[in-house]
Amino acid sequence: MLGTYAQIQHHSGRQHGDLATQLHRSEHVNQVRQHLRDLVQGLIAEAARAGDLRDDVAAAELAGFCLHALTAAGALQSQDAVHRLVAVTLSGLRAAKLS
């Protein structure tokens, strides 16, 4: 899901530039963003309960981290860079492995 979000940001940023920023100020877009944040937060919380993701940081904070980090995909020049951004973001979610 996070990879898809990054691809949407990448495509949107390359096509719309400043227009996308202006459109993001509408109330409808704010509601959609909150819904997306809630969805990501729920998925993170579920994965943390299963032991697949870290549980030392609140799911709401991690959801915000992910969505803000992946917004940067809009300014990236290549698909490879988008994939690297997603990989780095996902690595920040992984549960720490104890030795």
N, C-alpha and C positions, 0 to 999 in steps of 0.2 A: 504494500500500500504506500509506504513512504517513497519507494522508487517511482511509482506512478505520480505521486504528488510532485516530486522533483522534476519529472518530465513535463508535467503541465506548466510548472513555473518556468522551466527552460524555454518551452515553446511560446508561452505568453510573453515573457520578457523580450524575446527576440522579435516578436511580431508587433507588440504594442508599445513598448517603452513607457514613456511618461503618461500615455493615455490610460494604461492599466493602473497606474498610481492614482489618477483622478477618479477612476471608476471604483476603486477600492474604498472610497469614503462613504458610499451609500449604506443606508440602514440594512437593506436586504443583504448586501455583501457581508456586513458585520454579523448578521444572523447565520449566514452560511459558514463563515469562519468559526463561529462558536460551535456550530454543529460538528464541523470537522475536528475541532479541538477536542470536543467531548468524545467523538468516535475514537480518535487516536489515544486519548487518555484511557478509555475503556479497554482498548486492545492491549495497551501497555500494562494496565493493572492486572488483566487476566493472565498475560504472559509472566508477569512477576510472581503472581500466586502459584503458577505452575513451576516456578524456578528457572524459567528460560531467560528472564531479563532481571536486571538489578532491582532490588527492593529497598535500597538504602536512601533513595530519593523518591519523593512523592510522584505518583504517576502524572499529576497535573503539571508539575514542573518539567518532567521529561517530555511531555507532549508539547509544551511551549518551546522547549529546547529544539525538538525535532522540526517543528513547523517553521520556526525562525531560521534555523540553520539551512533548511532546504529551500527557503525563499531565495537564497543566494544563487540557486541554479538558474534563475532568470538572467543573471549577468555572465554566465559561463559561456565559453565559445565552442565547446565540443561535447559530444555525448560521453566521451571518455572522462571528461572532467565532471560531468553530472554523476556518472557511476562512482567515481572516486569520492565525491561529496556524500553520496548515499552510504557508501561503505564506512566512511569516517563517522557519520552520524549514527549508524547502526552499532558501531563498535562502542560508542558511548553509552549504549543501552544494555550491553551484555553484562550478565552477572559475573562478578569476580570469581575466578576459580581459585580455590584454596589448595595449597600444595600439601 
